[in-house]
Amino acid sequence: MSVRTVAMLTAGGIAPCLSSAVGGLIEGYTRRAPQARLIGYLDGYAGLLEGRSIEVTDEVRATADRLHSFGGSPLGNSRVKLTNAQDLARRGLVAEGADPLRIAAEQLVKDGVDVLHTIGGDDTNTTAADLARHLAEHGHDLRVIGLPKTIDNDIVPIRQSLGAWTAAEQGAVFARNIIGEHSSNPRMLIVHEVMGRHSGWLTAETARRYREQLLEREFVPGIGNDPRRWDVHAVYVPEVPVDLDAEGDRLREVMDAIGCVNVFIAEGAGVDDIVASLEASGQQVPRDAFGHVALDEVNPGAYFAENFAERLGAHKAKVWKSGYFARSSAPNARDRELIARCTDLAVETALDGGSGVIGQDVERGDELRAIELDRIAGGGAFDPTVDWFVDLRGAIGQI
């Protein structure tokens, strides 16, 4: 199928796949449709609304492979919901009373875009679906082909989102250093808060990666270089309720025995309890443009640290957040292989006239395919009954 102009944008939070995915798309079109014009909208949907884009030049095409070694996005990101006109007007991205979908659609038509590649999470790709429907209703044919980006790994029905493996690996690197802080104070409580609003996958996988590395290390007996002090003593995910009293008693025994406690917690763990407490006291819960609770302001890690510190008799409690460290990394080899497979299929799908989000469809036997846009949703839960997580919790005495 003839493709004249292809546009790309990256949106939402960053992940260890954006630069590589942009590079993969450029390489794919250069191989298979070198005549196609390529443009990138700057700063996600914000750039689309404002008509800010850059041309992919011959020089960029010739050196696009270099993007695989970078984190971040060469195009820039933003959090924009095209159906939230009030928020966009407040931010100065559209005029008061304007229809953001219409403005974005008109820009795509003006730029002659046939194919739009959106690299982002469920919000990015469901927003793309809204845009495609709007264009279809107004007689414009636009193929929207998304790539699944979120370190939370919670896009339904996709098995593995791009960059999530790398984020877990980098979270384990982060943990290795901050857990060394157990020696900085007697009776130290360390809380490692990991990203994951709805899903505990990243927290669980980060803890698993960290413990695998720990088991390979050699320790010196008789001088306080105790592997128990470097271990993970609790992992909390949104999918498993936390009994603060029971866990407090269990972890108090750990603290009394070895003088420290190390906890991994997903940022979404316990949020329902925190929100309920805030609302019961008459406080307004801060939310973003998508209606999500503003986790940085609610601060689940601090909530758990405060609740456990007294129960454990901790002399000091400290919360560290690995999210920004982990998500800004360049992708590892395993992610680069998945990114390459997905970008190749994205280009093939575009040239064949298709649309959808490229991913391993869990409802189709994990087939890598263009998943229908209307099936894409966020908030996919992690299954805490998988064998490896049950084994992990058993190994640290949590069950």
Summary of the structure (lengths in Angstrom):
residues: 399
radius of gyration: 22.8
end to end distance: 56.1
largest distance: 75.9
contacts: 1419
relative contact order: 0.17
helix: 47%
strand: 17%
